[in-house]
Amino acid sequence: MIFDTHVHTRFSTDSIMAIDQAIEQARQKDIGLIITDHMDLAYPQPDSFTFDVDAFFRTYEPYRSDRLRLGVEMGMRSELISHNRKLAAAYPFDYIIGSIHVVDGVEVVGERYFGRRSKRESYDRYFDTMLECVKAYDFIDSLGHIDYIARYALVEDPEIDYDEFREQIDPILAVLAERQQAIEINARRLDRPAVVEALFPIYRRFAELGGRFVTVGSDAHNPRDIGRNLKAALALAERCRLQPVWYKERAAQPVRT
């Protein structure tokens, strides 16, 4: 079964989707789901992007099944490594995405982050932070949306040119490959061919460095986006000879298409 491994519901600050809505949409598309609500400790916006984990499991545990698993999207920051490690160990998550949403205490969004910096300066700092965190977060299952910065970059061409940034990207991919951690193909922007072609060299290089596993996820925050562009994500994985997986009890399960 194909699993959408990146879905946000009402426990995420930026979503009001009810789990019943997500389940119904997944049923209509005949796919499985992993709920991965946001846990970004000490987020720059106070009281945002964290949730009551006990309440999350009390509410969602009755829904857990072979078609629905419970995970988390964890905001990676080096100063929070011990807190996040304890959180990961304390709860029965099926799956943990590690993502970079904050760099140097600032959201990777808009004027405050990009300011007067060039694209090169902004992206270098993003990738340097990602490498530092990937090295430290050996307990995540998959690195989330490596192209997150391109969503919000205040530059003329926001896409990641692999050849331009390969010295920053290759060490990240090498760490993941050595540990056999997965990297996510985030499907949110894959309806644009230019995005697919910009990302292709990154995932191909991951395979060349010994990476094996990718997760695919829509990053849905509402019912209509459940399962969006997953076929494009799976096609990209096939081009790069990478195995799509989903996670159950922190163990990789092969996607059966």
JOTARA-V248976 format. One record per run of one state. SS is the DSSP state (H for helix, E for strand, - for the rest). FROM is the first residue (numbers start at 0). TO is the last residue. If there is no record, write none. Layout:
ss->{SS	SS}
from->{FROM	FROM}
to->{TO	TO}
This chain:
ss->{-	E	-	H	-	E	-	H	-	E	-	E	-	H	-	E	-	E	-	E	-	H	-	H	-	E	-	H	-	H	-	E	H	-	H	-	E	-	E	-	H	-	H	-	E	-	E	-}
from->{0	2	7	18	29	31	39	52	63	64	65	67	75	77	90	94	99	101	103	105	107	109	114	118	136	141	143	147	152	161	179	181	186	189	192	208	212	217	219	220	222	225	229	239	242	248	250	254}
to->{1	6	17	28	30	38	51	62	63	64	66	74	76	89	93	98	100	102	104	106	108	113	117	135	140	142	146	151	160	178	180	185	188	191	207	211	216	218	219	221	224	228	238	241	247	249	253	256}
